[in-house]
Amino acid sequence: MPVLPQKYQSRKAEITTAFIEAVNKHVDQIMDGSADHMYHIKDIAKLLFIHPVHLSNTIKLHTGKAPCYFFEMRLMEEARKMLQMPQLSITEIAAKLTFDNSNFTKFFKRFEGVTPSQYRLQCAATASSEVTLQVDGL
């Protein structure tokens, strides 16, 4: 198998880094309310001035993962954080992440293995057992 010249290898890393930065920036905009719809890969590619297929192929070659993986992992990170806030309803969390309630539940369960409400209960149980351990340890 031929070896890619270094300039092409560094370009793959550059595109991947720019893509991940754009994903993080966009999800931050979703979270702070300055954006109200989720970008597609073609939208990020447009921001980076490259073709969507080239972007997808480059990300896949450089990381071994599809570009949507990075969106999904970042959304899961935000969902987990918000689910630990009991004042937010699951419907509010879904809307904040640009999902409807049932699609959010399916999305979350696919990655976490439990529904958002089950995850929230697990977090509450873990937190209460930690408090009990701290009180007993005094």
ZASEVEX-145110 format. One record per residue (C-alpha): residue in one letter; x, y, z; residue number from 1. Coordinates in nm, 4 decimals. Last residue first. Layout:
BEGIN
@code->a	x->X	y->Y	z->Z	pos->NUM
...
END
This chain:
BEGIN
@code->l	x->-1.8480	y->1.1046	z->5.9606	pos->138
@code->g	x->-1.8293	y->0.8108	z->5.7174	pos->137
@code->d	x->-2.1987	y->0.7341	z->5.7536	pos->136
@code->v	x->-2.2855	y->1.0843	z->5.6310	pos->135
@code->q	x->-2.0463	y->1.0560	z->5.3358	pos->134
@code->l	x->-2.1728	y->0.7103	z->5.2440	pos->133
@code->t	x->-2.5329	y->0.8303	z->5.2613	pos->132
@code->v	x->-2.4510	y->1.1287	z->5.0393	pos->131
@code->e	x->-2.2849	y->0.8964	z->4.7872	pos->130
@code->s	x->-2.5901	y->0.6673	z->4.7984	pos->129
@code->s	x->-2.8153	y->0.9678	z->4.7299	pos->128
@code->a	x->-2.6059	y->1.0763	z->4.4302	pos->127
@code->t	x->-2.5995	y->0.7256	z->4.2826	pos->126
@code->a	x->-2.9756	y->0.6896	z->4.3232	pos->125
@code->a	x->-3.0348	y->1.0303	z->4.1622	pos->124
@code->c	x->-2.8039	y->0.9428	z->3.8720	pos->123
@code->q	x->-2.9801	y->0.6087	z->3.8217	pos->122
@code->l	x->-3.3192	y->0.7823	z->3.8279	pos->121
@code->r	x->-3.2032	y->1.0327	z->3.5630	pos->120
@code->y	x->-3.0724	y->0.7491	z->3.3466	pos->119
@code->q	x->-3.4081	y->0.5709	z->3.3754	pos->118
@code->s	x->-3.5843	y->0.8940	z->3.2725	pos->117
@code->p	x->-3.3478	y->0.9413	z->2.9776	pos->116
@code->t	x->-3.4095	y->0.5828	z->2.8601	pos->115
@code->v	x->-3.1415	y->0.3215	z->2.9144	pos->114
@code->g	x->-2.8719	y->0.1671	z->2.6943	pos->113
@code->e	x->-2.6690	y->0.4896	z->2.6887	pos->112
@code->f	x->-2.6083	y->0.5240	z->2.3159	pos->111
@code->r	x->-2.9267	y->0.3827	z->2.1601	pos->110
@code->k	x->-3.1288	y->0.4851	z->2.4665	pos->109
@code->f	x->-3.0408	y->0.8510	z->2.4148	pos->108
@code->f	x->-3.1383	y->0.8546	z->2.0482	pos->107
@code->k	x->-3.4641	y->0.6663	z->2.1092	pos->106
@code->t	x->-3.5584	y->0.8988	z->2.3976	pos->105
@code->f	x->-3.4630	y->1.2054	z->2.1940	pos->104
@code->n	x->-3.6725	y->1.0796	z->1.9035	pos->103
@code->s	x->-3.9729	y->1.0408	z->2.1344	pos->102
@code->n	x->-3.9414	y->1.3898	z->2.2875	pos->101
@code->d	x->-3.8811	y->1.5899	z->1.9702	pos->100
@code->f	x->-3.5183	y->1.6728	z->1.9208	pos->99
@code->t	x->-3.3411	y->2.0084	z->1.8802	pos->98
@code->l	x->-3.1060	y->1.9619	z->2.1811	pos->97
@code->k	x->-3.2970	y->2.2264	z->2.3780	pos->96
@code->a	x->-3.6225	y->2.0586	z->2.2743	pos->95
@code->a	x->-3.5082	y->1.7232	z->2.4109	pos->94
@code->i	x->-3.3933	y->1.8836	z->2.7368	pos->93
@code->e	x->-3.7266	y->2.0626	z->2.7752	pos->92
@code->t	x->-3.9160	y->1.7367	z->2.7112	pos->91
@code->i	x->-3.6970	y->1.5579	z->2.9649	pos->90
@code->s	x->-3.7963	y->1.8183	z->3.2205	pos->89
@code->l	x->-3.5323	y->2.0498	z->3.3615	pos->88
@code->q	x->-3.5430	y->2.1192	z->3.7390	pos->87
@code->p	x->-3.3916	y->1.7759	z->3.8065	pos->86
@code->m	x->-3.0521	y->1.8780	z->3.6624	pos->85
@code->q	x->-2.8621	y->1.5502	z->3.6170	pos->84
@code->l	x->-3.0433	y->1.5035	z->3.2877	pos->83
@code->m	x->-2.8799	y->1.8258	z->3.1671	pos->82
@code->k	x->-2.5275	y->1.6904	z->3.2025	pos->81
@code->r	x->-2.6125	y->1.3571	z->3.0391	pos->80
@code->a	x->-2.7826	y->1.5356	z->2.7485	pos->79
@code->e	x->-2.4810	y->1.7633	z->2.6945	pos->78
@code->e	x->-2.2401	y->1.4685	z->2.6747	pos->77
@code->m	x->-2.4852	y->1.2782	z->2.4562	pos->76
@code->l	x->-2.5017	y->1.5723	z->2.2164	pos->75
@code->r	x->-2.1206	y->1.5811	z->2.1985	pos->74
@code->m	x->-2.1040	y->1.2085	z->2.1311	pos->73
@code->e	x->-2.3697	y->1.2301	z->1.8608	pos->72
@code->f	x->-2.2090	y->1.5208	z->1.6785	pos->71
@code->f	x->-1.8702	y->1.3481	z->1.6821	pos->70
@code->y	x->-2.0183	y->1.0176	z->1.5625	pos->69
@code->c	x->-2.1958	y->1.2010	z->1.2782	pos->68
@code->p	x->-1.8551	y->1.2504	z->1.1131	pos->67
@code->a	x->-1.8059	y->0.8731	z->1.0699	pos->66
@code->k	x->-1.5300	y->0.7142	z->1.2752	pos->65
@code->g	x->-1.1932	y->0.5657	z->1.1792	pos->64
@code->t	x->-1.0326	y->0.8912	z->1.2879	pos->63
@code->h	x->-0.8278	y->1.0072	z->0.9877	pos->62
@code->l	x->-0.9899	y->0.8014	z->0.7134	pos->61
@code->k	x->-1.3459	y->0.8631	z->0.8394	pos->60
@code->i	x->-1.2858	y->1.2346	z->0.8879	pos->59
@code->t	x->-1.1324	y->1.2624	z->0.5403	pos->58
@code->n	x->-1.4114	y->1.0668	z->0.3731	pos->57
@code->s	x->-1.6823	y->1.2754	z->0.5391	pos->56
@code->l	x->-1.5123	y->1.6045	z->0.4550	pos->55
@code->h	x->-1.4448	y->1.5002	z->0.0960	pos->54
@code->v	x->-1.8089	y->1.3944	z->0.0602	pos->53
@code->p	x->-1.9253	y->1.7269	z->0.2055	pos->52
@code->h	x->-1.7079	y->1.9290	z->-0.0375	pos->51
@code->i	x->-1.4762	y->2.1786	z->0.1279	pos->50
@code->f	x->-1.5056	y->2.5446	z->0.2252	pos->49
@code->l	x->-1.4860	y->2.4768	z->0.6011	pos->48
@code->l	x->-1.8183	y->2.6516	z->0.6680	pos->47
@code->k	x->-1.9705	y->2.4707	z->0.3692	pos->46
@code->a	x->-1.8435	y->2.1399	z->0.5035	pos->45
@code->i	x->-2.0121	y->2.2180	z->0.8369	pos->44
@code->d	x->-2.3428	y->2.2762	z->0.6590	pos->43
@code->k	x->-2.3014	y->1.9628	z->0.4429	pos->42
@code->i	x->-2.2470	y->1.7553	z->0.7571	pos->41
@code->h	x->-2.5878	y->1.8642	z->0.8841	pos->40
@code->y	x->-2.6353	y->2.1473	z->1.1301	pos->39
@code->m	x->-2.8893	y->2.1288	z->1.4089	pos->38
@code->h	x->-3.1536	y->2.3978	z->1.4317	pos->37
@code->d	x->-3.2182	y->2.6782	z->1.6783	pos->36
@code->a	x->-2.8867	y->2.8571	z->1.7016	pos->35
@code->s	x->-2.8118	y->3.1383	z->1.9509	pos->34
@code->g	x->-2.9881	y->2.9418	z->2.2248	pos->33
@code->d	x->-2.6891	y->2.8927	z->2.4542	pos->32
@code->m	x->-2.7007	y->2.5155	z->2.4082	pos->31
@code->i	x->-2.7493	y->2.5266	z->2.0323	pos->30
@code->q	x->-2.4617	y->2.7744	z->2.0016	pos->29
@code->d	x->-2.2400	y->2.5452	z->2.2130	pos->28
@code->v	x->-2.3431	y->2.2590	z->1.9812	pos->27
@code->h	x->-2.2292	y->2.4716	z->1.6870	pos->26
@code->k	x->-1.8952	y->2.5590	z->1.8447	pos->25
@code->n	x->-1.8284	y->2.1960	z->1.9331	pos->24
@code->v	x->-1.9130	y->2.0798	z->1.5812	pos->23
@code->a	x->-1.6977	y->2.3546	z->1.4277	pos->22
@code->e	x->-1.4032	y->2.2608	z->1.6515	pos->21
@code->i	x->-1.4460	y->1.8948	z->1.5564	pos->20
@code->f	x->-1.4470	y->1.9865	z->1.1858	pos->19
@code->a	x->-1.1436	y->2.2146	z->1.2138	pos->18
@code->t	x->-0.9510	y->1.9394	z->1.3920	pos->17
@code->t	x->-1.0490	y->1.6821	z->1.1300	pos->16
@code->i	x->-0.9587	y->1.9144	z->0.8422	pos->15
@code->e	x->-0.6173	y->1.9884	z->0.9959	pos->14
@code->a	x->-0.5506	y->1.6226	z->1.0707	pos->13
@code->k	x->-0.6318	y->1.5272	z->0.7126	pos->12
@code->r	x->-0.4134	y->1.8167	z->0.5913	pos->11
@code->s	x->-0.1251	y->1.6825	z->0.8001	pos->10
@code->q	x->-0.1476	y->1.3483	z->0.6229	pos->9
@code->y	x->-0.1638	y->1.5160	z->0.2842	pos->8
@code->k	x->0.1488	y->1.7237	z->0.3523	pos->7
@code->q	x->0.3249	y->1.4143	z->0.4883	pos->6
@code->p	x->0.3034	y->1.2250	z->0.1580	pos->5
@code->l	x->0.0634	y->0.9317	z->0.1669	pos->4
@code->v	x->0.2240	y->0.5878	z->0.1816	pos->3
@code->p	x->0.1434	y->0.3406	z->-0.0943	pos->2
@code->m	x->0.0000	y->0.0000	z->0.0000	pos->1
END
